[in-house]
C-alpha cells in the first residue's frame, strides 16, 4: 500500500466509527480510547520544515550594493564595465583615425595640384568636400 491508500483507509475507518459511535457499548468505547492514546504516544513528532531562501548578493532590498562583497565579486562587476569603456574608446579612436586619414587624402590631393582648376569651381566637388570633411 502506498501512503494515499493508507490515508484513505484511515479516513474510511474514522467515518465508520463516527457514524456508529452512539451504538458502541461502553467497554468498546473505552478500549478505542485507550488504543487512540497508545497510538498518539507512539506517533512520531513532526519534523521541522527547512526552507532555503536565496540570499541577495549584489543588491539589497534598499537598492544599495551589499557592503560585504568580496573583492572577487566586486571585480566581477567592475571588469565587464571596464571592458565596455575600453571597447567604446577604441572604436572611437579607430573611427577618428579613419576620418583624419580621409581628410588628409583630400588635403594632399588639393595641395599637390592633381586636380584641375575646374574641379574647384564645380558645386558637386564642394559638396563632396563638405561630406568628406565633416
Secondary structure, DSSP 4 states (H G I P E B T S, - for coil): --HHHHHHHHHHHHHHHHHTGGGS-HHHHHHHHHHHHHHHHHSPPPPPP----PPPSSB-TTSSBPTT--HHHHHHHHHHHHHHHHHHHHHHHHHHHHHHHHHHHHHHHHHTT-S-HHHHH-HHHHHHHHHHH-
